[in-house]
Amino acid sequence: MPRQPRPDLAGVPQHVVQRGNDRQPCFYVTDDYRRYLAGLRESAIRYGCSVHAYVLMTNHVHLLVTPSSAGAVSRMMQWLGRQYVGYINGRYRRTGTLWEGRYKSCLVDTERYLLTCYRYIELNPVRAAMVSDPADYAWSSYRANAQALPDKVVVPHVEYLRLGTDVSERCVAYRQLFKEVLDDDRLAQIRAYVQQQRALGTPRFQREIEAMIGRCASVRAAHRPRRNKDAFGTGSDPL
C-alpha cells in the first residue's frame, strides 16, 4: 500500500523530527552542528520556509517551521538532508544513510499549540538531563527566543511577536512560559501527533485540516506511544 503524502500546507506550522539511523549520532563535533545550522538556514531561504524553533540533539533534530507554499518543508528537508549527509560522509569517510527513514512531522494549531511546541522543542536537552537550564544548551533556538541573542536561523512567528510590544517584553514573557511544566500527558500527546503525522490542535483546527487533505487529522488512540523519556539513549528524547 503506497504511503500517504505527508501534510505540508502553506502557512501552517509543522513540528518536524528527524532521527539518526539505528539511534546513532548525527553530530560528533562542534563543526557538525554549525554545518547543519548553516545548511538549515540556506535551505529554509531557498524553499521559502521560516524556522521558529529548533534543537539539535546528539542523535536527532527537532524543528518548528512554517512553509510559505505547499510542499516547501518537504523540499527543504530533502535538500538539507542530502547536503548534510554528503558533508558527514566526506568528513568521516563513511558511506550509507545517516537518517532513520523519512522525517516525521505534524501540523500545529497556531493559536493553541504553537508556543507549547516551542517549549517542547527547546526543553529537549533538559528532559535528556544534558543541562538543567535550556539557556545552557548551545544548539537550540532558546537563546534567540528567550534572550534575544542573534541567530540567523530563527524567524519569529507572529504568535511569538504577540508576547510583547518590544524585544525585552517578549523575552520576559517567553521565559515565563518555561516556568509552566509540560506534563506527561502533554508530552505523550505531542509525540503521538508527530509519530502519526496528524494535526495537533483543537477539534475545529483538525476539521479544517481534514477538509483540506481529505483524511483524518486526529491521532488513533490505540497507537499512542509509551511514555519513555529516553527511548533513544543518552542525549535523546523519544521524539
C-alpha positions as CSV (number, residue, x, y, z in Angstrom):
1,M,0.0,0.0,0.0
2,P,1.6,3.3,-1.0
3,R,2.4,5.8,1.7
4,Q,0.1,8.8,2.0
5,P,1.7,12.1,1.3
6,R,2.8,14.0,4.4
7,P,0.6,17.0,5.1
8,D,2.6,20.1,4.1
9,L,0.3,23.1,3.8
10,A,1.2,26.7,3.1
11,G,1.1,28.9,6.2
12,V,0.5,26.0,8.6
13,P,3.4,25.4,11.1
14,Q,4.9,22.0,11.4
15,H,6.8,20.3,14.2
16,V,9.5,18.2,12.3
17,V,11.6,15.4,13.8
18,Q,14.5,13.7,12.1
19,R,16.4,10.9,13.8
20,G,19.8,9.3,13.2
21,N,19.7,5.8,11.7
22,D,19.7,3.0,14.2
23,R,19.9,5.5,17.1
24,Q,23.4,6.6,16.0
25,P,24.7,10.1,16.4
26,C,24.1,12.7,13.7
27,F,26.6,15.2,15.2
28,Y,30.1,14.4,16.6
29,V,31.9,17.7,17.0
30,T,31.1,21.4,17.1
31,D,31.7,21.9,13.4
32,D,29.0,19.4,12.6
33,Y,26.3,21.3,14.5
34,R,27.5,24.6,12.8
35,R,27.4,23.0,9.4
36,Y,23.9,21.7,9.9
37,L,22.6,25.1,11.1
38,A,24.2,26.8,8.1
39,G,22.5,24.3,5.8
40,L,19.2,24.7,7.6
41,R,19.3,28.4,7.1
42,E,20.2,28.1,3.4
43,S,17.6,25.5,2.7
44,A,14.9,27.5,4.6
45,I,15.6,30.6,2.5
46,R,15.9,28.5,-0.7
47,Y,12.4,27.0,-0.3
48,G,10.6,29.7,1.5
49,C,10.3,28.3,5.0
50,S,10.5,30.2,8.3
51,V,12.2,28.3,11.2
52,H,10.9,29.5,14.5
53,A,12.5,27.0,16.9
54,Y,15.0,24.2,16.7
55,V,17.1,21.9,18.8
56,L,20.0,19.7,17.6
57,M,20.3,16.7,19.9
58,T,23.1,14.1,19.7
59,N,21.0,11.7,17.5
60,H,18.0,13.6,16.4
61,V,16.7,17.1,15.4
62,H,13.5,19.0,16.2
63,L,12.3,21.9,14.1
64,L,9.3,24.2,14.2
65,V,8.8,25.5,10.6
66,T,6.2,27.4,8.6
67,P,6.3,27.0,4.8
68,S,5.2,29.8,2.5
69,S,3.9,27.3,-0.1
70,A,2.6,23.7,-0.1
71,G,5.3,21.1,-0.1
72,A,8.1,23.6,0.9
73,V,9.0,21.8,4.1
74,S,9.5,18.5,2.3
75,R,11.7,20.2,-0.3
76,M,13.7,21.9,2.4
77,M,14.3,18.7,4.4
78,Q,15.3,16.8,1.2
79,W,17.8,19.4,0.2
80,L,19.2,19.8,3.7
81,G,19.4,16.0,4.3
82,R,21.4,15.5,1.1
83,Q,23.8,18.3,1.8
84,Y,24.4,17.3,5.4
85,V,24.8,13.6,4.6
86,G,27.3,14.5,1.9
87,Y,29.3,16.5,4.4
88,I,29.2,13.8,7.1
89,N,30.2,11.0,4.7
90,G,33.0,13.1,3.3
91,R,34.4,14.3,6.7
92,Y,34.3,10.9,8.4
93,R,34.9,8.8,5.3
94,R,31.8,6.8,5.8
95,T,29.1,5.6,3.4
96,G,25.4,4.8,3.7
97,T,22.5,6.5,5.2
98,L,22.7,8.9,8.2
99,W,18.9,9.3,8.8
100,E,16.4,6.8,10.0
101,G,14.0,6.8,7.1
102,R,11.8,9.8,6.3
103,Y,11.4,12.6,8.8
104,K,8.3,12.8,10.9
105,S,6.1,15.9,11.3
106,C,2.8,17.1,12.5
107,L,0.8,20.2,11.6
108,V,0.4,22.6,14.6
109,D,-2.6,24.8,15.6
110,T,-1.1,28.3,15.9
111,E,-3.5,29.7,18.4
112,R,-3.5,26.9,21.0
113,Y,-0.4,24.8,20.5
114,L,2.4,26.7,18.7
115,L,4.1,28.1,21.8
116,T,3.7,24.7,23.5
117,C,5.8,23.2,20.7
118,Y,8.4,26.0,21.1
119,R,8.8,24.8,24.7
120,Y,8.7,21.1,23.9
121,I,11.5,21.6,21.4
122,E,13.8,23.8,23.4
123,L,13.3,21.8,26.6
124,N,14.7,18.6,25.0
125,P,18.2,19.0,26.5
126,V,16.6,19.4,29.9
127,R,14.5,16.3,29.6
128,A,17.5,14.4,28.5
129,A,19.4,15.6,31.6
130,M,22.1,17.2,29.4
131,V,21.5,20.6,31.1
132,S,19.3,22.0,33.9
133,D,18.6,25.3,32.1
134,P,17.7,25.4,28.4
135,A,19.9,28.6,28.1
136,D,22.9,26.4,28.9
137,Y,22.5,24.3,25.7
138,A,24.3,25.8,22.7
139,W,22.5,24.1,19.9
140,S,18.9,25.3,20.2
141,S,16.9,28.4,19.5
142,Y,16.2,29.1,23.2
143,R,18.8,31.9,23.5
144,A,17.4,33.6,20.5
145,N,13.8,33.4,21.6
146,A,14.3,33.9,25.4
147,Q,17.4,36.2,25.5
148,A,17.3,37.9,22.1
149,L,20.8,36.6,21.2
150,P,21.5,36.8,17.4
151,D,20.6,33.6,15.5
152,K,20.5,33.8,11.7
153,V,18.3,30.6,11.5
154,V,15.4,31.9,13.6
155,V,12.4,33.8,12.2
156,P,9.9,34.9,14.9
157,H,6.3,33.7,14.3
158,V,3.6,36.3,14.7
159,E,2.3,34.4,17.7
160,Y,5.7,34.8,19.4
161,L,5.7,38.5,18.5
162,R,2.4,38.9,20.2
163,L,4.1,38.1,23.6
164,G,5.1,41.7,23.9
165,T,5.4,45.2,22.3
166,D,9.2,45.1,22.2
167,V,12.0,42.6,22.3
168,S,12.5,42.9,26.1
169,E,8.8,42.3,26.8
170,R,8.7,39.3,24.5
171,C,11.8,37.7,26.1
172,V,10.4,38.2,29.6
173,A,7.0,36.7,28.6
174,Y,8.7,33.8,26.8
175,R,10.9,32.9,29.8
176,Q,7.8,33.0,31.9
177,L,6.2,30.3,29.7
178,F,9.1,27.9,30.7
179,K,8.1,28.0,34.3
180,E,5.0,26.0,33.4
181,V,5.6,22.3,33.4
182,L,4.9,20.2,30.3
183,D,3.2,17.2,32.0
184,D,3.5,13.6,30.8
185,D,0.1,13.7,29.1
186,R,1.1,16.7,27.0
187,L,4.4,15.2,26.1
188,A,2.7,12.0,25.1
189,Q,0.2,13.9,23.0
190,I,2.8,15.8,21.1
191,R,4.8,12.6,20.4
192,A,1.7,10.8,19.2
193,Y,0.8,13.5,16.7
194,V,4.3,13.7,15.4
195,Q,4.6,9.9,15.1
196,Q,1.3,9.5,13.3
197,Q,1.9,12.8,11.3
198,R,-1.5,14.3,12.1
199,A,-2.7,17.8,13.1
200,L,-2.0,18.9,16.7
201,G,-4.8,21.2,17.7
202,T,-8.4,21.8,18.6
203,P,-11.2,19.7,17.0
204,R,-12.1,22.8,14.9
205,F,-8.5,23.0,13.6
206,Q,-8.5,19.3,12.9
207,R,-11.8,19.5,10.9
208,E,-10.3,22.4,8.9
209,I,-7.2,20.3,8.1
210,E,-9.3,17.3,7.2
211,A,-11.3,19.3,4.7
212,M,-8.0,20.3,3.0
213,I,-6.2,17.0,3.0
214,G,-9.2,14.6,2.7
215,R,-8.3,12.3,5.5
216,C,-8.3,12.0,9.3
217,A,-6.2,14.6,11.1
218,S,-6.5,13.3,14.7
219,V,-4.5,10.5,16.3
220,R,-5.6,6.9,16.7
221,A,-5.6,6.5,20.5
222,A,-4.8,2.8,20.3
223,H,-1.4,3.7,18.8
224,R,-0.4,6.2,21.4
225,P,3.3,5.7,22.2
226,R,4.6,4.7,25.6
227,R,5.8,7.4,27.8
228,N,9.5,7.0,27.8
229,K,11.7,10.0,28.4
230,D,14.9,8.5,27.0
231,A,13.9,5.8,24.5
232,F,16.9,6.5,22.2
233,G,19.6,6.6,24.9
234,T,21.7,9.4,26.3
235,G,21.1,12.8,24.8
236,S,17.8,12.0,23.2
237,D,14.1,12.2,23.6
238,P,11.6,9.6,22.1
239,L,10.6,12.2,19.5
